[in-house]
Amino acid sequence: MEVLLFGIAKDIVGKTLYSLDDGMDWPNSVLELKQHMVEQFPEFGKLSSLAIAVNSEYAADDVSLKQGDEIAIIPPVSGG
Amino acid sequence: MIEPIIEIVDQLDPGKVYQELSHPKSGGVCVFVGAVRDSTQGEEVVSLEFESYQSMALKEMRKIALEAAEKWELNAVVVRHAVGAKEIEEAVVVVGASAPHRDACFQACRYLIDTLKERVPIWKKEYFKNKTVWVSAHP
């Protein structure tokens, strides 16, 4: 599973793409992915908000993650 | 409404938006241009940098344009954002709507920029003299 990183998420992880090894327990849902990221990188817990996009749409915590989904971490947006 | 104009660009030319919004049935054209300000909370800003999750940002910008067209009677809508490094006074976002009457285009224009700032996955980094900050990242 690969996760796209933007903005401060990219700085926190130190790269633009975060890969979860096949051997690891994959997060099955958006909520589990958020929990995984905060455990691995506690800086995520300090952000104003943390959203996940699945296939380029905002996804609620209960959305399940499937093989082939395009998954992205969406830290607080600041366009405009 | 004609198909909204939705774009993410490197260089933004606010001058062309009037032509894009002009419409024979529009008695009002309303445009908001967001630009780079030279300070944040009293601290001097040197420059800005914008980054986007482009495919999702375009999708969200289009949704917002269509939402506005459902709420108000609009003839044309533009939502355009710039990415990359930006200097002071450069335009970074242009939104606009044209409508038969001014109330609809004023309200739509406000909705377009406010909702863009809430939802569209674009990130702004402020460069100060001795630090950089991702805007809004922390409470």
Backbone of each chain as ProteinMPNN parsed JSONL, in Angstrom:
{"seq_chain_A": "MEVLLFGIAKDIVGKTLYSLDDGMDWPNSVLELKQHMVEQFPEFGKLSSLAIAVNSEYAADDVSLKQGDEIAIIPPVSGG", "coords_chain_A": {"N_chain_A": [[0.853, -1.201, 0.0], [0.511, 2.181, -0.835], [0.912, 5.599, 0.047], [0.07, 8.861, -0.789], [1.735, 11.944, -0.196], [1.452, 15.301, 0.886], [2.254, 18.825, 1.228], [2.674, 19.729, 4.608], [2.631, 17.116, 5.451], [4.341, 15.736, 3.83], [6.751, 16.845, 4.652], [6.814, 15.911, 7.297], [7.018, 13.114, 7.037], [9.135, 12.975, 5.34], [9.285, 12.329, 2.688], [7.632, 11.988, -0.568], [6.019, 9.868, -0.987], [4.656, 7.328, 0.894], [5.319, 4.092, 1.82], [3.721, 1.147, 2.843], [4.92, -1.786, 4.122], [4.541, -5.049, 2.654], [4.54, -7.11, 4.485], [3.516, -6.02, 6.752], [0.753, -5.346, 9.015], [-1.881, -4.254, 7.279], [-3.585, -1.145, 7.268], [-7.075, -1.327, 7.481], [-9.036, 0.479, 7.144], [-9.957, 3.954, 6.744], [-9.848, 5.184, 9.256], [-8.093, 3.456, 10.628], [-5.784, 3.846, 9.137], [-5.228, 6.534, 9.709], [-4.698, 6.271, 12.443], [-2.453, 4.635, 12.329], [-0.61, 6.338, 11.028], [-0.337, 8.411, 12.906], [0.753, 6.98, 15.032], [3.211, 6.129, 13.937], [4.35, 8.539, 13.187], [4.355, 10.887, 15.289], [4.011, 13.653, 14.974], [1.864, 14.053, 13.287], [-0.309, 13.993, 14.944], [-0.374, 16.485, 16.036], [-1.391, 18.274, 14.259], [-3.813, 20.667, 12.943], [-5.925, 19.41, 11.703], [-6.645, 16.222, 10.193], [-7.046, 14.617, 7.271], [-8.132, 12.022, 5.008], [-7.851, 11.077, 1.658], [-9.498, 9.017, -0.643], [-9.112, 7.672, -3.728], [-9.1, 10.246, -4.806], [-11.15, 11.607, -3.415], [-12.543, 13.07, -0.507], [-12.566, 10.979, 2.349], [-14.597, 9.306, 4.712], [-14.075, 8.175, 8.144], [-14.904, 5.482, 8.324], [-14.613, 4.333, 5.865], [-13.489, 1.678, 3.83], [-10.233, 0.446, 2.897], [-8.929, -0.524, -0.169], [-7.04, -2.767, -2.246], [-5.195, -1.185, -4.776], [-6.491, 1.236, -4.547], [-6.172, 4.792, -4.772], [-4.535, 6.503, -2.408], [-4.354, 9.248, -0.192], [-2.8, 11.47, 2.116], [-4.309, 14.194, 3.605], [-3.35, 17.013, 4.851], [-4.137, 19.992, 6.862], [-5.732, 22.24, 4.674], [-4.709, 25.092, 2.681], [-5.216, 26.841, 0.573], [-5.846, 29.586, -1.744]], "CA_chain_A": [[0.0, 0.0, 0.0], [1.26, 3.437, -0.905], [0.127, 6.757, 0.46], [0.612, 10.123, -1.305], [1.936, 12.935, 0.866], [1.536, 16.685, 0.4], [2.397, 19.891, 2.225], [3.431, 19.402, 5.818], [2.708, 15.648, 5.586], [5.57, 15.395, 3.103], [7.873, 17.216, 5.528], [6.818, 15.058, 8.49], [7.501, 11.768, 6.682], [10.426, 13.146, 4.674], [9.197, 11.928, 1.276], [6.327, 12.279, -1.165], [5.25, 8.624, -1.074], [4.911, 6.476, 2.05], [4.943, 2.714, 1.481], [3.564, 0.186, 3.941], [5.447, -3.067, 3.659], [3.56, -6.125, 2.506], [4.506, -7.936, 5.688], [2.858, -5.34, 7.871], [-0.706, -5.353, 9.073], [-2.367, -3.085, 6.551], [-4.798, -0.521, 7.799], [-8.224, -1.73, 6.675], [-9.984, 1.576, 6.979], [-9.404, 5.305, 6.851], [-9.528, 5.423, 10.665], [-6.88, 2.693, 10.967], [-4.633, 4.5, 8.502], [-4.919, 7.722, 10.506], [-4.07, 5.826, 13.691], [-1.118, 4.158, 11.966], [0.267, 7.479, 10.732], [-0.056, 9.134, 14.154], [1.679, 6.139, 15.816], [4.535, 6.135, 13.307], [4.848, 9.918, 13.11], [3.495, 11.607, 16.249], [3.739, 15.027, 14.529], [0.522, 14.109, 12.676], [-1.278, 14.231, 16.012], [-0.348, 17.893, 16.44], [-1.962, 19.125, 13.208], [-5.177, 21.184, 13.169], [-6.853, 18.377, 11.228], [-5.989, 15.207, 9.371], [-8.049, 13.944, 6.438], [-7.62, 11.041, 4.047], [-8.604, 10.998, 0.4], [-9.433, 7.734, -1.34], [-9.442, 7.912, -5.138], [-9.242, 11.703, -4.922], [-12.345, 12.143, -2.742], [-12.451, 12.979, 0.953], [-13.166, 9.716, 2.791], [-14.937, 9.244, 6.137], [-13.27, 7.214, 8.904], [-15.322, 4.076, 8.179], [-14.393, 3.844, 4.491], [-12.448, 0.649, 3.82], [-9.163, 0.658, 1.921], [-8.768, -1.708, -0.998], [-5.9, -2.847, -3.143], [-5.377, -0.379, -5.985], [-7.014, 2.577, -4.264], [-5.208, 5.881, -4.637], [-4.755, 7.009, -1.055], [-3.528, 10.426, 0.085], [-2.981, 12.183, 3.378], [-4.656, 15.594, 3.346], [-3.193, 17.87, 6.031], [-4.991, 21.177, 6.742], [-5.517, 22.912, 3.39], [-4.479, 26.53, 2.855], [-5.222, 27.504, -0.726], [-6.478, 30.902, -1.796]], "C_chain_A": [[0.883, 1.243, 0.0], [0.34, 4.621, -0.621], [0.814, 8.026, -0.055], [0.667, 11.156, -0.178], [2.106, 14.322, 0.259], [1.776, 17.633, 1.569], [3.199, 19.434, 3.426], [3.547, 17.889, 6.025], [3.992, 15.13, 4.928], [6.796, 15.711, 3.97], [7.975, 16.293, 6.741], [7.428, 13.694, 8.168], [8.864, 11.841, 5.985], [10.454, 12.631, 3.253], [7.798, 12.174, 0.737], [5.434, 11.037, -1.253], [5.641, 7.741, 0.105], [4.422, 5.076, 1.716], [4.812, 1.879, 2.746], [3.999, -1.166, 3.409], [4.352, -4.126, 3.596], [3.43, -6.968, 3.77], [3.723, -7.324, 6.84], [1.354, -5.587, 7.863], [-1.194, -4.095, 8.387], [-3.539, -2.464, 7.275], [-5.964, -0.88, 6.878], [-9.179, -0.584, 6.383], [-9.244, 2.907, 7.088], [-8.984, 5.581, 8.295], [-8.234, 4.701, 11.059], [-5.637, 3.313, 10.342], [-4.227, 5.745, 9.287], [-4.186, 7.32, 11.781], [-2.64, 5.356, 13.427], [-0.16, 5.326, 11.762], [0.645, 8.223, 12.018], [0.905, 8.326, 15.036], [3.099, 6.215, 15.261], [5.186, 7.517, 13.332], [3.974, 10.795, 14.014], [3.186, 13.048, 15.857], [2.352, 15.154, 13.873], [-0.549, 14.415, 13.717], [-1.358, 15.697, 16.425], [-0.988, 18.826, 15.41], [-3.378, 19.578, 13.566], [-6.237, 20.174, 12.728], [-6.062, 17.38, 10.392], [-7.079, 14.477, 8.584], [-7.357, 12.973, 5.502], [-8.491, 11.125, 2.803], [-8.412, 9.609, -0.185], [-9.952, 7.976, -2.756], [-9.872, 9.369, -5.368], [-10.588, 12.262, -4.453], [-12.086, 12.058, -1.242], [-13.179, 11.723, 1.421], [-13.404, 9.745, 4.297], [-14.144, 8.109, 6.803], [-13.636, 5.749, 8.627], [-15.13, 3.528, 6.759], [-13.263, 2.817, 4.496], [-11.47, 0.891, 2.676], [-8.924, -0.634, 1.16], [-7.511, -1.602, -1.855], [-6.176, -1.988, -4.386], [-5.989, 0.987, -5.749], [-5.878, 3.588, -4.284], [-5.503, 6.58, -3.31], [-3.816, 8.192, -0.807], [-3.844, 10.973, 1.469], [-3.257, 13.649, 3.022], [-4.5, 16.382, 4.652], [-4.029, 19.137, 5.839], [-4.685, 21.962, 5.464], [-5.383, 24.423, 3.607], [-4.345, 27.233, 1.503], [-5.848, 28.884, -0.625], [-5.529, 32.004, -1.395]], "O_chain_A": [[1.864, 1.333, 0.738], [-0.833, 4.635, -0.994], [1.996, 8.244, 0.208], [-0.223, 11.231, 0.669], [2.802, 14.501, -0.74], [1.538, 17.297, 2.729], [4.264, 18.832, 3.288], [4.467, 17.43, 6.702], [4.632, 14.202, 5.424], [7.753, 14.938, 4.013], [9.073, 15.933, 7.165], [8.251, 13.179, 8.926], [9.647, 10.892, 6.034], [11.526, 12.505, 2.662], [6.888, 12.525, 1.488], [4.244, 11.139, -1.554], [6.819, 7.44, 0.296], [3.256, 4.886, 1.37], [5.687, 1.903, 3.612], [3.51, -1.632, 2.38], [3.387, -4.109, 4.36], [2.353, -7.474, 4.085], [3.321, -8.014, 7.777], [0.769, -5.98, 6.853], [-0.946, -2.988, 8.865], [-4.384, -3.166, 7.83], [-5.864, -0.757, 5.657], [-10.021, -0.67, 5.489], [-8.075, 2.967, 7.469], [-7.914, 6.136, 8.544], [-7.384, 5.272, 11.742], [-4.564, 3.307, 10.944], [-3.04, 5.99, 9.507], [-3.188, 7.935, 12.158], [-1.73, 5.642, 14.205], [0.965, 5.309, 12.26], [1.798, 8.616, 12.2], [1.765, 8.897, 15.706], [4.066, 6.347, 16.012], [6.401, 7.647, 13.477], [2.983, 11.37, 13.565], [2.21, 13.62, 16.343], [1.743, 16.223, 13.899], [-1.572, 15.024, 13.405], [-2.309, 16.102, 17.093], [-1.115, 20.027, 15.651], [-4.053, 18.953, 14.384], [-7.315, 20.098, 13.316], [-4.951, 17.665, 9.945], [-7.93, 13.804, 9.165], [-6.16, 13.082, 5.237], [-9.714, 11.232, 2.891], [-7.296, 9.089, -0.219], [-11.081, 8.425, -2.951], [-10.868, 9.654, -6.032], [-11.101, 13.238, -4.999], [-11.486, 11.097, -0.761], [-14.279, 11.43, 0.952], [-12.533, 10.153, 5.065], [-13.62, 7.217, 6.137], [-12.772, 4.874, 8.687], [-15.458, 2.372, 6.495], [-12.209, 3.047, 5.09], [-11.819, 1.456, 1.639], [-8.741, -1.697, 1.752], [-7.004, -0.518, -2.141], [-7.256, -2.059, -4.971], [-6.008, 1.818, -6.657], [-4.759, 3.287, -3.868], [-6.569, 7.165, -3.117], [-2.638, 8.147, -1.162], [-4.986, 10.945, 1.929], [-2.528, 14.258, 2.239], [-5.42, 16.412, 5.469], [-4.58, 19.341, 4.757], [-3.534, 22.308, 5.198], [-5.883, 24.963, 4.594], [-3.487, 28.094, 1.312], [-6.317, 29.295, 0.435], [-5.91, 33.175, -1.386]]}, "seq_chain_B": "MIEPIIEIVDQLDPGKVYQELSHPKSGGVCVFVGAVRDSTQGEEVVSLEFESYQSMALKEMRKIALEAAEKWELNAVVVRHAVGAKEIEEAVVVVGASAPHRDACFQACRYLIDTLKERVPIWKKEYFKNKTVWVSAHP", "coords_chain_B": {"N_chain_B": [[-26.112, 27.162, -17.389], [-22.892, 27.717, -18.829], [-20.192, 25.373, -19.331], [-18.154, 25.288, -16.438], [-15.039, 27.075, -16.02], [-12.193, 25.587, -14.993], [-9.125, 25.519, -13.515], [-5.678, 24.742, -12.803], [-2.751, 26.476, -12.648], [0.59, 27.563, -13.621], [1.31, 30.206, -13.981], [-0.661, 32.979, -13.349], [-3.025, 34.915, -15.003], [-4.852, 37.54, -14.248], [-6.117, 39.292, -15.883], [-7.521, 38.198, -18.02], [-9.917, 37.215, -17.207], [-12.322, 38.642, -17.301], [-13.189, 38.553, -19.945], [-13.697, 35.85, -20.118], [-15.88, 35.552, -18.472], [-17.784, 37.204, -19.422], [-21.002, 37.545, -20.836], [-23.894, 37.336, -22.874], [-26.335, 37.299, -21.469], [-25.713, 38.202, -18.999], [-25.869, 40.642, -16.561], [-24.213, 41.326, -14.61], [-20.882, 40.982, -13.486], [-18.688, 39.39, -11.368], [-15.652, 39.32, -9.673], [-13.107, 37.78, -7.762], [-9.834, 38.3, -6.727], [-7.107, 36.757, -5.336], [-4.083, 37.617, -3.729], [-0.493, 37.726, -3.115], [0.426, 38.71, 0.04], [2.515, 41.017, 1.844], [3.071, 40.477, 4.495], [2.465, 38.556, 7.506], [0.593, 38.57, 10.327], [2.115, 40.778, 11.233], [4.661, 39.993, 10.62], [7.311, 39.994, 8.296], [6.78, 38.736, 5.09], [8.573, 36.929, 2.694], [8.243, 35.412, 0.35], [5.917, 33.12, -1.258], [4.885, 29.687, -1.517], [2.995, 27.443, -3.428], [1.424, 24.284, -3.356], [-0.195, 21.521, -4.889], [-2.602, 18.825, -4.754], [-3.137, 17.716, -7.529], [-5.106, 16.283, -9.182], [-7.224, 15.795, -7.428], [-7.699, 18.358, -6.469], [-8.631, 19.741, -8.747], [-10.985, 18.342, -9.155], [-12.438, 18.972, -6.804], [-12.602, 21.754, -7.082], [-14.226, 21.935, -9.319], [-16.571, 20.757, -8.353], [-17.312, 22.689, -6.48], [-17.827, 24.88, -8.129], [-20.047, 23.901, -9.524], [-21.82, 23.547, -7.432], [-22.229, 26.223, -6.706], [-23.537, 27.087, -8.982], [-25.884, 25.747, -8.709], [-27.014, 26.931, -6.518], [-27.337, 29.637, -7.199], [-28.514, 31.664, -9.951], [-26.507, 31.427, -12.542], [-24.432, 32.425, -15.276], [-21.834, 32.012, -16.116], [-18.808, 30.632, -14.797], [-15.653, 30.902, -13.215], [-12.885, 29.233, -11.841], [-9.748, 29.413, -10.751], [-6.496, 28.52, -9.899], [-3.166, 29.234, -8.85], [0.016, 27.53, -8.797], [3.256, 26.752, -7.34], [6.23, 28.822, -6.917], [5.678, 32.059, -5.591], [5.742, 35.595, -5.77], [5.602, 38.65, -3.765], [2.593, 40.475, -4.17], [1.853, 39.071, -6.436], [-0.795, 37.52, -8.268], [-2.635, 34.794, -7.012], [-4.936, 33.324, -6.913], [-7.973, 33.218, -8.729], [-11.364, 33.751, -8.755], [-14.623, 33.79, -10.15], [-17.896, 34.911, -11.184], [-20.632, 35.227, -13.439], [-23.812, 36.716, -13.86], [-27.383, 37.228, -14.364], [-28.198, 39.254, -12.598], [-26.749, 41.411, -10.04], [-26.738, 40.548, -7.303], [-26.667, 37.712, -7.26], [-24.179, 37.148, -8.462], [-22.333, 38.398, -6.753], [-22.768, 36.94, -4.343], [-22.233, 34.336, -5.189], [-19.554, 34.516, -5.893], [-18.308, 35.002, -3.444], [-18.972, 32.601, -2.178], [-17.536, 30.808, -3.774], [-14.771, 31.427, -3.279], [-14.603, 31.205, -0.462], [-15.333, 28.533, -0.009], [-13.478, 27.187, -1.543], [-11.173, 27.728, -0.042], [-11.712, 26.246, 2.209], [-11.885, 23.554, 1.394], [-10.374, 22.704, -0.918], [-7.621, 20.75, -1.929], [-4.944, 22.282, -1.645], [-1.87, 23.683, -0.753], [-0.205, 26.143, 1.161], [2.917, 27.576, 1.597], [4.642, 29.714, 3.645], [7.364, 31.845, 3.275], [9.505, 33.245, 5.46], [12.001, 35.598, 6.686], [13.778, 34.023, 8.206], [12.609, 31.526, 8.529], [10.286, 28.89, 7.519], [6.804, 28.295, 7.0], [4.084, 26.087, 6.947], [0.996, 27.111, 6.112], [-1.757, 27.294, 8.336], [-1.388, 24.713, 9.285], [-0.972, 23.982, 11.953], [-2.789, 24.259, 15.1]], "CA_chain_B": [[-24.747, 27.698, -17.289], [-21.902, 27.068, -19.673], [-19.252, 24.566, -18.545], [-17.251, 26.167, -15.689], [-13.606, 27.03, -16.342], [-11.514, 25.122, -13.785], [-7.723, 25.328, -13.908], [-4.516, 24.98, -11.939], [-1.759, 26.987, -13.6], [1.84, 28.062, -13.032], [1.24, 31.663, -14.027], [-2.056, 33.37, -13.394], [-3.261, 36.234, -15.6], [-6.209, 37.94, -13.862], [-6.669, 40.181, -16.897], [-8.345, 37.562, -19.049], [-11.118, 36.613, -16.632], [-13.537, 39.353, -17.711], [-13.593, 37.993, -21.234], [-14.223, 34.501, -19.893], [-17.16, 35.604, -17.745], [-18.715, 38.039, -20.176], [-22.074, 36.696, -21.384], [-24.992, 38.232, -23.293], [-27.431, 37.34, -20.5], [-25.188, 38.625, -17.692], [-25.818, 42.072, -16.269], [-23.215, 41.528, -13.563], [-19.71, 40.092, -13.455], [-18.024, 39.62, -10.095], [-14.387, 38.584, -9.66], [-12.22, 37.94, -6.611], [-8.435, 37.927, -6.984], [-6.29, 36.64, -4.13], [-2.7, 37.924, -4.078], [0.484, 37.502, -2.047], [0.588, 39.857, 0.94], [3.923, 41.077, 2.272], [3.274, 40.178, 5.917], [1.478, 37.771, 8.231], [0.633, 38.952, 11.74], [3.2, 41.714, 11.499], [5.976, 39.488, 10.244], [7.537, 40.188, 6.863], [6.803, 37.545, 4.238], [9.474, 37.125, 1.555], [7.558, 34.824, -0.807], [5.031, 31.995, -0.954], [4.909, 28.585, -2.465], [1.773, 26.642, -3.399], [1.512, 22.914, -3.848], [-1.559, 20.963, -4.951], [-2.877, 17.438, -5.151], [-3.817, 18.309, -8.673], [-6.32, 15.621, -9.675], [-8.298, 16.009, -6.451], [-7.989, 19.796, -6.393], [-9.478, 20.085, -9.888], [-12.295, 17.738, -8.892], [-13.119, 19.767, -5.764], [-12.899, 23.079, -7.637], [-15.371, 21.771, -10.219], [-17.75, 20.545, -7.505], [-17.681, 23.967, -5.868], [-18.422, 25.686, -9.197], [-21.38, 23.371, -9.822], [-22.661, 23.876, -6.265], [-22.605, 27.635, -6.816], [-24.5, 27.216, -10.08], [-27.177, 25.248, -8.228], [-27.554, 27.876, -5.521], [-27.664, 30.916, -7.815], [-28.648, 31.617, -11.403], [-25.233, 31.922, -13.066], [-24.19, 32.133, -16.69], [-20.448, 31.55, -16.309], [-18.029, 30.55, -13.556], [-14.223, 30.601, -13.351], [-12.143, 28.956, -10.611], [-8.388, 29.16, -11.247], [-5.505, 28.684, -8.827], [-1.776, 29.084, -9.283], [0.921, 26.75, -7.945], [4.667, 27.086, -7.508], [6.757, 29.94, -6.123], [4.991, 33.324, -5.894], [6.319, 36.784, -5.131], [4.663, 39.63, -3.227], [1.663, 41.117, -5.118], [1.406, 38.193, -7.529], [-2.116, 36.9, -8.112], [-2.515, 33.345, -6.814], [-6.229, 32.681, -7.153], [-9.024, 34.052, -9.329], [-12.672, 33.119, -8.9], [-15.577, 34.775, -10.616], [-19.166, 34.424, -11.703], [-21.476, 36.247, -14.054], [-25.214, 36.389, -13.631], [-28.272, 38.284, -14.849], [-28.251, 40.36, -11.642], [-25.521, 41.461, -9.245], [-26.782, 39.797, -6.048], [-26.256, 36.324, -7.479], [-22.749, 36.992, -8.747], [-21.596, 38.714, -5.521], [-22.868, 35.83, -3.396], [-21.556, 33.168, -5.754], [-18.117, 34.774, -5.85], [-17.939, 34.795, -2.036], [-19.062, 31.16, -1.92], [-16.445, 30.128, -4.49], [-13.471, 31.581, -2.614], [-14.656, 30.681, 0.907], [-15.387, 27.073, -0.04], [-12.161, 26.762, -2.04], [-10.213, 27.777, 1.063], [-12.04, 25.184, 3.169], [-11.922, 22.175, 0.899], [-9.543, 22.292, -2.055], [-6.308, 20.322, -1.446], [-3.829, 23.128, -2.062], [-1.163, 24.069, 0.465], [0.597, 27.367, 1.03], [4.065, 27.674, 2.502], [5.127, 31.086, 3.741], [8.803, 31.996, 3.513], [9.9, 34.446, 6.194], [13.443, 35.79, 6.543], [14.586, 32.94, 8.777], [11.851, 30.276, 8.729], [9.169, 28.641, 6.597], [5.639, 27.795, 7.736], [2.905, 25.633, 6.197], [-0.092, 27.899, 6.676], [-2.908, 26.595, 8.954], [-1.111, 23.313, 9.636], [-1.102, 23.761, 13.4], [-3.788, 25.123, 15.729]], "C_chain_B": [[-23.838, 26.972, -18.276], [-20.928, 26.311, -18.764], [-18.283, 25.484, -17.777], [-15.799, 26.002, -16.134], [-12.863, 26.734, -15.044], [-10.067, 24.851, -14.162], [-6.769, 25.488, -12.736], [-3.371, 25.319, -12.883], [-0.487, 27.411, -12.871], [1.813, 29.581, -12.934], [-0.199, 32.083, -14.209], [-2.183, 34.782, -13.971], [-4.683, 36.681, -15.269], [-6.88, 38.8, -14.929], [-7.635, 39.514, -17.853], [-9.704, 37.08, -18.528], [-12.399, 37.343, -17.057], [-14.097, 38.788, -19.014], [-14.246, 36.623, -21.054], [-15.612, 34.516, -19.252], [-18.223, 36.414, -18.477], [-19.735, 37.154, -20.896], [-23.253, 37.596, -21.75], [-26.145, 38.337, -22.286], [-26.978, 37.798, -19.11], [-25.174, 40.147, -17.58], [-24.799, 42.384, -15.198], [-22.099, 40.503, -13.663], [-18.957, 40.406, -12.172], [-16.793, 38.724, -10.023], [-13.674, 38.835, -8.344], [-10.833, 37.475, -7.022], [-7.714, 37.889, -5.643], [-4.829, 36.827, -4.516], [-1.791, 37.699, -2.872], [0.685, 38.79, -1.256], [2.001, 39.832, 1.533], [4.143, 40.791, 3.756], [2.16, 39.296, 6.451], [1.654, 38.089, 9.702], [1.885, 39.766, 12.074], [4.583, 41.238, 11.086], [6.156, 39.542, 8.726], [7.619, 38.863, 6.111], [7.669, 37.844, 3.013], [8.827, 36.608, 0.269], [6.678, 33.68, -0.33], [5.276, 30.879, -1.945], [3.624, 27.775, -2.304], [2.023, 25.276, -4.012], [0.093, 22.364, -3.907], [-1.52, 19.457, -5.154], [-3.774, 17.614, -6.363], [-5.123, 17.62, -9.076], [-7.487, 15.867, -8.73], [-8.688, 17.483, -6.373], [-8.911, 20.215, -7.543], [-10.9, 19.56, -9.701], [-13.098, 18.569, -7.886], [-13.494, 21.148, -6.301], [-14.125, 23.01, -8.55], [-16.655, 21.583, -9.422], [-18.256, 21.864, -6.931], [-18.354, 24.869, -6.908], [-19.853, 25.219, -9.493], [-22.342, 23.618, -8.659], [-23.141, 25.32, -6.344], [-23.681, 27.815, -7.887], [-25.871, 26.653, -9.703], [-27.839, 26.236, -7.287], [-28.035, 29.176, -6.156], [-27.773, 30.746, -9.32], [-27.395, 32.258, -12.008], [-25.109, 31.567, -14.541], [-22.784, 31.619, -16.957], [-19.726, 31.581, -14.967], [-16.578, 30.231, -13.908], [-13.648, 30.321, -11.961], [-10.736, 28.553, -11.049], [-7.399, 29.452, -10.137], [-4.107, 28.484, -9.395], [-1.02, 28.185, -8.308], [2.362, 27.161, -8.235], [5.048, 28.283, -6.652], [6.104, 31.242, -6.56], [5.605, 34.463, -5.092], [5.207, 37.697, -4.598], [3.89, 40.32, -4.375], [1.234, 40.223, -6.277], [0.016, 37.652, -7.232], [-1.941, 35.393, -7.978], [-3.83, 32.602, -7.026], [-7.177, 33.703, -7.774], [-10.301, 33.223, -9.362], [-13.636, 34.19, -9.382], [-16.838, 34.12, -11.149], [-19.855, 35.568, -12.425], [-22.909, 35.759, -14.024], [-26.083, 37.504, -14.196], [-28.262, 39.499, -13.925], [-27.109, 40.269, -10.629], [-25.564, 40.642, -7.959], [-26.233, 38.385, -6.218], [-24.751, 36.231, -7.703], [-21.892, 37.387, -7.55], [-21.595, 37.504, -4.578], [-22.123, 34.598, -3.897], [-20.034, 33.316, -5.634], [-17.579, 34.515, -4.43], [-17.95, 33.294, -1.709], [-17.88, 30.426, -2.557], [-15.134, 30.246, -3.717], [-13.501, 30.991, -1.204], [-14.603, 29.155, 0.905], [-14.077, 26.496, -0.574], [-11.162, 26.696, -0.876], [-10.457, 26.668, 2.089], [-11.698, 23.791, 2.66], [-10.859, 21.776, -0.114], [-8.121, 21.947, -1.572], [-5.153, 21.055, -2.13], [-3.2, 23.642, -0.78], [-0.222, 25.226, 0.191], [1.706, 27.355, 2.068], [4.538, 29.116, 2.473], [6.616, 31.07, 4.051], [9.034, 33.331, 4.214], [11.414, 34.558, 6.065], [14.231, 34.592, 7.06], [13.796, 31.69, 9.121], [10.821, 30.107, 7.621], [8.04, 27.997, 7.401], [4.576, 27.31, 6.74], [1.698, 26.272, 6.856], [-1.225, 26.984, 7.163], [-2.607, 25.173, 9.428], [-1.353, 23.031, 11.112], [-2.134, 24.704, 14.002], [-3.157, 26.397, 16.283]], "O_chain_B": [[-23.992, 25.776, -18.525], [-20.854, 26.584, -17.566], [-17.658, 26.358, -18.378], [-15.388, 24.926, -16.568], [-12.897, 27.531, -14.107], [-9.806, 24.033, -15.044], [-7.014, 26.259, -11.808], [-3.056, 24.558, -13.798], [-0.489, 27.595, -11.654], [2.237, 30.163, -11.935], [-0.885, 31.604, -15.112], [-1.54, 35.719, -13.498], [-5.629, 36.254, -15.93], [-8.091, 39.012, -14.877], [-8.484, 40.184, -18.441], [-10.537, 36.6, -19.296], [-13.454, 36.717, -17.161], [-15.301, 38.577, -19.16], [-15.21, 36.281, -21.738], [-16.416, 33.608, -19.465], [-19.414, 36.313, -18.18], [-19.375, 36.139, -21.492], [-23.574, 38.523, -21.007], [-26.85, 39.346, -22.253], [-27.761, 37.784, -18.16], [-24.556, 40.842, -18.386], [-24.538, 43.549, -14.899], [-22.338, 39.318, -13.893], [-18.624, 41.563, -11.915], [-16.873, 37.522, -10.278], [-13.636, 39.966, -7.859], [-10.671, 36.396, -7.591], [-7.713, 38.873, -4.904], [-4.376, 36.266, -5.514], [-2.263, 37.507, -1.751], [1.064, 39.823, -1.809], [2.601, 38.77, 1.7], [5.276, 40.852, 4.232], [1.05, 39.288, 5.919], [2.735, 37.902, 10.26], [2.6, 39.493, 13.037], [5.56, 41.98, 11.188], [5.254, 39.178, 7.972], [8.416, 37.988, 6.447], [7.514, 38.885, 2.374], [8.858, 37.274, -0.765], [6.69, 33.317, 0.846], [5.793, 31.085, -3.044], [3.215, 27.459, -1.187], [2.715, 25.126, -5.019], [-0.736, 22.705, -3.063], [-0.544, 18.898, -5.655], [-4.999, 17.657, -6.251], [-6.134, 18.289, -9.288], [-8.608, 16.117, -9.173], [-9.865, 17.814, -6.228], [-9.866, 20.961, -7.33], [-11.879, 20.228, -10.035], [-14.282, 18.835, -8.091], [-14.578, 21.655, -6.011], [-14.958, 23.916, -8.552], [-17.693, 22.158, -9.751], [-19.458, 22.125, -6.898], [-19.339, 25.542, -6.603], [-20.754, 26.035, -9.688], [-23.529, 23.866, -8.868], [-24.308, 25.611, -6.082], [-24.617, 28.597, -7.716], [-26.888, 27.023, -10.29], [-29.063, 26.365, -7.258], [-29.025, 29.756, -5.711], [-27.208, 29.818, -9.898], [-27.242, 33.479, -11.986], [-25.618, 30.542, -14.993], [-22.562, 30.876, -17.914], [-19.99, 32.432, -14.118], [-16.303, 29.404, -14.777], [-13.892, 31.076, -11.019], [-10.543, 27.492, -11.642], [-7.455, 30.508, -9.507], [-3.894, 27.675, -10.298], [-1.376, 28.094, -7.133], [2.65, 27.823, -9.233], [4.291, 28.706, -5.778], [5.985, 31.508, -7.756], [5.938, 34.32, -3.916], [4.035, 37.536, -4.937], [4.465, 40.69, -5.399], [0.331, 40.59, -7.029], [-0.312, 37.36, -6.082], [-1.189, 34.781, -8.737], [-3.838, 31.399, -7.285], [-7.187, 34.878, -7.407], [-10.324, 32.128, -9.924], [-13.477, 35.366, -9.056], [-16.848, 32.945, -11.515], [-19.684, 36.734, -12.07], [-23.187, 34.566, -14.144], [-25.591, 38.597, -14.476], [-28.311, 40.637, -14.391], [-26.568, 39.19, -10.389], [-24.541, 40.092, -7.552], [-25.428, 37.923, -5.409], [-24.111, 35.319, -7.18], [-20.836, 36.793, -7.332], [-20.546, 37.1, -4.078], [-21.463, 33.903, -3.124], [-19.328, 32.36, -5.315], [-16.533, 33.891, -4.253], [-17.044, 32.788, -1.046], [-17.296, 29.53, -1.947], [-14.452, 29.24, -3.523], [-12.54, 30.346, -0.786], [-13.909, 28.554, 1.725], [-13.62, 25.447, -0.118], [-10.407, 25.733, -0.745], [-9.528, 26.209, 2.753], [-11.262, 22.94, 3.435], [-10.477, 20.607, -0.164], [-7.488, 22.752, -0.888], [-4.494, 20.543, -3.035], [-3.902, 23.996, 0.167], [0.451, 25.291, -0.837], [1.465, 27.151, 3.258], [4.802, 29.673, 1.408], [7.071, 30.38, 4.963], [8.795, 34.398, 3.649], [12.048, 33.724, 5.418], [15.221, 34.183, 6.454], [14.253, 30.872, 9.92], [10.521, 31.044, 6.882], [8.283, 27.254, 8.352], [4.214, 28.029, 5.808], [1.408, 26.007, 8.023], [-1.598, 26.025, 6.487], [-3.506, 24.496, 9.928], [-1.872, 21.977, 11.478], [-2.344, 25.808, 13.498], [-3.857, 27.238, 16.848]]}, "name": "protein", "num_of_chains": 2, "seq": "MEVLLFGIAKDIVGKTLYSLDDGMDWPNSVLELKQHMVEQFPEFGKLSSLAIAVNSEYAADDVSLKQGDEIAIIPPVSGGMIEPIIEIVDQLDPGKVYQELSHPKSGGVCVFVGAVRDSTQGEEVVSLEFESYQSMALKEMRKIALEAAEKWELNAVVVRHAVGAKEIEEAVVVVGASAPHRDACFQACRYLIDTLKERVPIWKKEYFKNKTVWVSAHP"}
